[in-house]
Amino acid sequence: MTQIHPLHSDLAQPDRFTYPFCYEPHPLCLLAAEEVKMEIARIQPSEGKMFGVLVVEDSDGSLAFLAAYSGLLEGRNDWSYFVPPVYDAQQPDGYFKTREREISLASPLDAKKMSQDLQTWLFHQYVFLNARGETKDLVDVWQDYHCAPRIRRKYPLPPGGTGDCCAPKLLQFAYQHHLRPVCMAEFWWGPSPKSMVRHHGEFYPACRGKCKPVLTWMLQGLDVDASPDECGFPHLVPEVVYEDHSLVVFNKPAGLLSIPGRQEKWSVAAWSQQKWADSQPVHRLDMWAQGIMLVAKTAEAYYALQKQFLEQTVRKKYLAIVEGVPAKEHGIVDLPLLCDPINRPRQVVDYERGKRSISEYRVLRSEGDYSLLALWPHTGRTHQLRMHCAHPDGLGCPIVGDELYGHRAEGLTLCLQSQAISFVHPTTEKRMRFELPYAFDDIIHFHQ
């Protein structure tokens, strides 16, 4: 069968199957991906696309791999090298395409209702297997996953394209042909889309919005790596830089949440409240960023400091090591950011619906392939500095260690430091400023 490709290797298999939403590609997947890249080069796609590989074992214990692409490739879903879709809606004389032609001739009012009915019909055609051999259609998969009434009302049906990503296609084909999944990985090939940041050849996790409900079902019966979100994080402790009766200034280490998350509760807020019951963080700092963070010890101090943040009178300075050298030594990045609803917390650039985000930057020093930047955010959007550095409409220079918008860096976390903060004390009304030493000397020896 042309979709099953032999994989000759003495590499050891992983103990468990890949957790698809956070992983390091297994060497077997890297080997398979190199072969897939040769097929992509033969096709020469005109746009960037996510591709996936699934290493499998047959009944004789022989290794092979499967390959897939997300959605359509050059307008087609029938490339013989790749596994087929879970359901083929592209047949010219099939029900879906026939009905689409009828809708195009209907009145606008009728067309809307017909389109909704056709989309629901299509969702029911996607019937997914899991490792136990059980089946469930997409509507049931989606609604069983989003079972809480409030969430069910918000997301009654999946978004269009759910089930057409790489991972569901690969697992479906493996189950149908009695192949045991060993490990899986997905990578981007080609130019980045304009809205989001994707790097040619970089490996990425499966999208959570569309794929997590589907894969939660399809992986049942497999021994899968644990989700890092459910393993807990080490209980890191912030360093107190300054404390008085109203506030505390912390130096937060990388890897510590600012406030409790969905699974992990340990955070700067949790640690602070153990010492000062009424304390509250006045702002947030990305989990993987390190540096200055401000916590109010009283409600009065909290509201006074919050007011300064809202009025943008608090001044914050960050340092970042980035890949490459920005085109200009100094400037402003101004981009409209929007949370990607199918891949939270990842941000995208959306010029129609995005919220304005502004940062000032200055190149402090460049050495070889890296630059040290000072960054002054004028707004406080999620992942603002990370997007402003990485996106091609910004600096096009991702922060070193940024796995969401840049590249994996072995042994490194995000090279972003909240280095300085200036604000008016809520009680004394005196302007205060705190600054930390440069944090990355052990990584790249930049000096200000």
Disulfide bonds with the S-S distance in Angstrom:
none
